[in-house]
Amino acid sequence: MEVWLEIKMFIKEIAVIFVITYFVIGPILNYYRVGFDDSDSDELGERSNLIVYTDYKTGLQYISSTKSDLHTRLNIDGTHMKKEN
């Protein structure tokens, strides 16, 4: 019986940690733009859910999301975007 009590207490502790992380620490990190990059919206404070990859030999950039393949990142004129040094 003591084992089940310990398991219940452990689950409650994990739930409290999750709630604190999700509802307290997450908004603080978003407020200070931790983890934001130049593909995210500063005006709206929202993330684009895109990941920007840079080929450090050429400086060319590529984007992907959790649900897509790797694609070239293009400038507004259709040329391949290159990271400036």
URFEN-V508981 format. One record per run of one state. SS is the DSSP state (@ for helix, = for strand, . for the rest). FROM is the first residue (numbers start at 1). TO is the last residue. If there is no record, write none. Layout:
ss:SS from:FROM to:TO
ss:SS from:FROM to:TO
This chain:
ss:. from:1 to:1
ss:@ from:2 to:31
ss:. from:32 to:40
ss:= from:41 to:41
ss:. from:42 to:45
ss:= from:46 to:46
ss:. from:47 to:50
ss:= from:51 to:54
ss:. from:55 to:59
ss:= from:60 to:64
ss:. from:65 to:70
ss:= from:71 to:72
ss:. from:73 to:73
ss:= from:74 to:74
ss:. from:75 to:79
ss:= from:80 to:80
ss:. from:81 to:81
ss:= from:82 to:82
ss:. from:83 to:85
